[in-house]
Amino acid sequence: MHKQLQTITLPAHDPSSSRLEDMLRSSLLDYTADVGRYGTPASVLDALDQAIAKDTSLMVLGARRYGINLHERDALRIGKNVFIHKSVPDGWWDEYHALSQRADSAMIALARSSLAPFTWTECLRMFAPIGIDRWAYELALKYGMRDGFACPIGSRWVVVYWSRRVLSNAISPQLRALLFMAASFAAIRLEQVVEPDPKRIGRQVSLTPRELSVLRLASNGHRTRRIAQLLGLGEETVRSHIKKAQTKLGAKDRLHAVAEALRLQLIP
């Protein structure tokens, strides 16, 4: 996967877009300076959309706030942890929400765990998703949303732009940085104006040091007997730690528990 990521190169700057980028730079910087004035999620996103309005191909899709845990597929709630901008085509959200009950969007999951934003088409090229992992992209195409730009903010928020055209060659590295900066300010302000979600309080998974040690060694490919030898524990004790960790993580089996611990950054 690292090799694939290293092959992605950002498009060269197009001199003909300099004037547009200068205007966007000014409006996006103004947005970051003024964002503290907006008191509702809708006004935060409206102002961001207005800041990029000079580029008629780019619009704000919305923002999503993640909870402490990742098991929130049944908890996508408009006005609570999902904020959709009015520029999104009618009907898209209803269908997206219904399909998300079966599987989370691979592109949004990638955005949350990524260190940098990528366009949807770049994600498709890098990871070549198949089957159910393509549903979010194919649904976007159905509604005329040809591409998007998902900005991960602190592993807790993702702010997304969308476009009717492919973005990979349309936005320069400089504009990407500006869009990401503006999305970061939007997320900070959204965190301040959105009412606290009681479901996010006190839900963080708490594993014991032994459970974490067992999962860490399991993530390195060690079997129960070897883990027991390395930790100086009995094999039944190791199995017990794994079972308890599975329960706390809501995992179906040992492999699922390791994957959840890695996604939650509980183990390195």
C-alpha positions as CSV (number, residue, x, y, z in Angstrom):
1,M,0.0,0.0,0.0
2,H,2.9,2.4,0.8
3,K,4.3,1.8,-2.7
4,Q,0.9,2.7,-4.2
5,L,0.7,5.9,-2.1
6,Q,4.1,7.0,-3.1
7,T,3.2,6.8,-6.8
8,I,0.5,9.6,-6.4
9,T,1.9,12.9,-7.6
10,L,0.0,16.1,-7.5
11,P,-0.7,17.8,-10.8
12,A,1.6,20.6,-12.0
13,H,0.4,24.1,-11.4
14,D,-1.6,25.5,-14.4
15,P,-0.5,29.2,-14.9
16,S,-3.9,30.0,-16.5
17,S,-5.6,29.3,-13.1
18,S,-3.4,31.8,-11.2
19,R,-6.0,34.6,-11.1
20,L,-8.7,32.2,-9.9
21,E,-6.5,30.8,-7.2
22,D,-5.5,34.3,-6.1
23,M,-9.2,35.1,-5.6
24,L,-9.8,31.8,-3.8
25,R,-6.8,32.4,-1.6
26,S,-8.2,35.8,-0.5
27,S,-11.7,34.5,0.1
28,L,-10.5,31.4,2.0
29,L,-8.2,33.4,4.2
30,D,-11.1,35.8,4.9
31,Y,-13.2,32.8,5.9
32,T,-10.7,31.5,8.4
33,A,-10.5,35.0,10.0
34,D,-14.3,35.3,10.2
35,V,-15.4,31.8,11.0
36,G,-15.8,32.6,14.7
37,R,-18.8,34.8,13.8
38,Y,-20.9,31.9,12.5
39,G,-23.2,30.4,15.2
40,T,-24.8,27.4,13.5
41,P,-23.5,24.5,11.5
42,A,-25.5,25.6,8.5
43,S,-23.9,29.1,8.6
44,V,-20.4,27.6,9.0
45,L,-20.9,25.5,5.8
46,D,-22.7,28.2,3.9
47,A,-19.8,30.6,4.5
48,L,-17.3,28.0,3.4
49,D,-19.3,27.4,0.2
50,Q,-19.5,31.1,-0.5
51,A,-15.7,31.3,0.0
52,I,-15.2,28.9,-2.9
53,A,-18.1,30.1,-5.0
54,K,-15.7,31.8,-7.5
55,D,-14.7,28.3,-8.7
56,T,-18.1,27.2,-10.1
57,S,-17.1,23.6,-10.2
58,L,-16.4,23.2,-6.5
59,M,-19.0,23.1,-3.7
60,V,-19.3,22.0,-0.1
61,L,-20.8,18.6,0.5
62,G,-20.9,18.7,4.3
63,A,-19.1,17.5,7.4
64,R,-19.2,14.4,9.6
65,R,-18.3,14.2,13.3
66,Y,-17.1,10.8,14.5
67,G,-17.7,9.4,17.9
68,I,-15.1,7.9,20.2
69,N,-15.7,4.5,18.7
70,L,-16.1,3.4,15.1
71,H,-19.4,1.5,15.5
72,E,-21.6,4.3,14.5
73,R,-23.1,3.1,11.2
74,D,-26.6,3.2,12.7
75,A,-26.0,6.6,14.3
76,L,-25.7,8.9,11.3
77,R,-28.0,11.7,12.4
78,I,-28.5,15.0,10.6
79,G,-27.8,17.9,12.9
80,K,-26.0,15.8,15.4
81,N,-23.0,14.2,13.7
82,V,-23.8,14.7,10.0
83,F,-24.2,18.1,8.4
84,I,-25.1,18.2,4.8
85,H,-24.9,21.4,2.7
86,K,-27.8,22.6,0.7
87,S,-25.8,22.3,-2.6
88,V,-26.0,18.5,-2.5
89,P,-28.4,17.1,-5.1
90,D,-31.8,16.2,-3.8
91,G,-32.2,12.6,-2.9
92,W,-28.5,11.8,-2.5
93,W,-28.5,11.9,1.3
94,D,-31.5,9.7,1.7
95,E,-30.1,7.0,-0.5
96,Y,-26.6,7.4,1.0
97,H,-28.0,7.0,4.5
98,A,-30.0,3.9,3.6
99,L,-27.0,2.2,1.9
100,S,-24.6,3.1,4.8
101,Q,-26.6,0.8,7.0
102,R,-25.1,-2.1,5.0
103,A,-21.5,-0.9,4.8
104,D,-19.7,2.3,5.7
105,S,-18.2,4.3,2.9
106,A,-14.6,3.1,2.1
107,M,-13.7,6.6,0.9
108,I,-14.8,8.3,4.2
109,A,-13.2,5.5,6.3
110,L,-9.9,6.2,4.4
111,A,-10.3,9.9,4.9
112,R,-10.6,9.5,8.6
113,S,-7.4,7.4,8.9
114,S,-5.4,9.4,6.3
115,L,-2.8,12.0,7.1
116,A,-3.7,14.1,4.0
117,P,-6.7,14.7,1.8
118,F,-7.2,12.9,-1.5
119,T,-9.8,13.3,-4.2
120,W,-12.2,10.4,-4.7
121,T,-10.8,9.6,-8.1
122,E,-7.3,9.4,-6.6
123,C,-8.6,7.0,-3.9
124,L,-10.1,4.8,-6.6
125,R,-6.8,4.8,-8.5
126,M,-4.7,4.0,-5.4
127,F,-6.9,1.3,-3.9
128,A,-9.0,0.0,-6.8
129,P,-12.0,-0.9,-4.6
130,I,-14.3,-3.6,-5.8
131,G,-17.8,-4.8,-4.9
132,I,-19.5,-3.2,-1.9
133,D,-16.5,-0.8,-1.4
134,R,-17.5,1.1,-4.5
135,W,-21.1,1.9,-3.6
136,A,-20.5,5.5,-2.3
137,Y,-18.6,6.5,-5.4
138,E,-21.2,4.9,-7.7
139,L,-24.0,6.6,-5.8
140,A,-22.3,10.0,-6.2
141,L,-22.0,9.4,-10.0
142,K,-25.7,8.7,-10.1
143,Y,-26.4,12.1,-8.7
144,G,-23.9,14.0,-10.9
145,M,-21.2,14.2,-8.2
146,R,-18.2,13.3,-10.4
147,D,-15.5,13.8,-7.8
148,G,-14.9,15.0,-4.2
149,F,-12.2,16.1,-1.9
150,A,-12.3,14.7,1.7
151,C,-10.4,16.5,4.4
152,P,-9.7,14.6,7.6
153,I,-9.4,16.8,10.7
154,G,-7.9,15.2,13.8
155,S,-9.4,11.8,13.3
156,R,-12.6,13.2,14.7
157,W,-14.1,15.2,11.7
158,V,-14.1,15.0,8.0
159,V,-15.1,17.9,5.8
160,V,-15.9,17.1,2.2
161,Y,-16.1,19.2,-1.0
162,W,-17.7,17.9,-4.2
163,S,-17.6,18.7,-7.9
164,R,-19.3,17.9,-11.2
165,R,-15.9,17.3,-12.8
166,V,-12.7,15.4,-12.0
167,L,-10.6,17.3,-9.5
168,S,-7.2,15.6,-9.7
169,N,-6.0,17.9,-12.5
170,A,-8.2,20.8,-11.6
171,I,-6.8,21.9,-8.2
172,S,-3.2,22.7,-7.7
173,P,-1.2,21.7,-4.6
174,Q,-1.5,25.3,-3.4
175,L,-5.3,25.2,-3.7
176,R,-5.5,21.8,-2.0
177,A,-3.6,23.3,1.0
178,L,-6.0,26.3,1.2
179,L,-9.0,24.1,0.9
180,F,-7.7,21.8,3.7
181,M,-6.9,24.8,5.9
182,A,-10.4,26.2,5.5
183,A,-11.9,22.8,6.2
184,S,-9.8,22.6,9.4
185,F,-11.2,26.0,10.6
186,A,-14.7,24.8,9.7
187,A,-14.3,21.7,11.8
188,I,-13.0,23.6,14.8
189,R,-15.9,26.0,14.6
190,L,-18.4,23.1,14.1
191,E,-17.0,21.4,17.2
192,Q,-17.8,24.6,19.1
193,V,-21.3,25.2,17.9
194,V,-22.7,21.7,17.7
195,E,-24.4,20.6,20.8
196,P,-22.6,17.8,22.7
197,D,-23.6,14.3,21.8
198,P,-24.3,12.3,25.0
199,K,-23.4,9.1,23.1
200,R,-19.8,10.3,22.8
201,I,-19.3,10.6,26.5
202,G,-17.8,7.8,28.4
203,R,-17.7,5.4,25.5
204,Q,-14.0,5.2,24.8
205,V,-12.8,1.6,24.9
206,S,-10.6,0.9,27.9
207,L,-8.4,-2.2,27.6
208,T,-6.1,-3.4,30.3
209,P,-2.3,-3.4,29.8
210,R,-2.4,-7.2,29.4
211,E,-5.2,-7.1,26.8
212,L,-3.3,-4.5,24.8
213,S,-0.1,-6.5,25.0
214,V,-1.9,-9.7,23.8
215,L,-3.5,-7.8,20.9
216,R,-0.2,-6.1,20.0
217,L,1.6,-9.4,19.7
218,A,-1.3,-11.0,17.9
219,S,-1.1,-8.1,15.3
220,N,2.5,-9.2,14.7
221,G,1.3,-12.6,13.7
222,H,2.1,-14.5,16.9
223,R,-0.1,-17.4,17.9
224,T,-1.5,-18.1,21.3
225,R,1.4,-20.4,22.5
226,R,4.0,-17.9,21.4
227,I,2.2,-14.9,23.0
228,A,2.0,-16.9,26.2
229,Q,5.8,-17.6,26.1
230,L,6.7,-14.0,25.3
231,L,4.5,-12.6,28.1
232,G,5.2,-15.3,30.6
233,L,1.5,-16.2,30.9
234,G,-0.5,-19.4,30.5
235,E,-2.2,-20.1,27.2
236,E,-5.7,-20.1,28.8
237,T,-4.9,-16.7,30.3
238,V,-3.9,-15.3,26.9
239,R,-7.2,-16.7,25.4
240,S,-9.1,-15.0,28.3
241,H,-7.5,-11.7,27.6
242,I,-8.3,-12.0,23.9
243,K,-12.0,-12.9,24.6
244,K,-12.3,-9.9,27.0
245,A,-10.8,-7.6,24.5
246,Q,-13.2,-8.9,21.8
247,T,-16.1,-8.1,24.0
248,K,-15.0,-4.6,24.8
249,L,-14.3,-3.8,21.2
250,G,-17.5,-5.4,19.9
251,A,-15.4,-7.7,17.7
252,K,-16.6,-11.0,16.2
253,D,-13.4,-12.8,16.5
254,R,-9.6,-12.4,17.2
255,L,-8.8,-10.9,13.8
256,H,-11.6,-8.4,14.1
257,A,-10.4,-7.4,17.6
258,V,-6.9,-6.8,16.3
259,A,-8.3,-4.7,13.4
260,E,-10.5,-2.6,15.7
261,A,-7.6,-2.0,18.1
262,L,-5.4,-0.8,15.2
263,R,-8.2,1.4,13.8
264,L,-8.7,3.0,17.3
265,Q,-5.0,3.5,17.6
266,L,-4.9,1.5,20.8
267,I,-1.9,-0.5,19.6
268,P,1.0,0.6,17.4
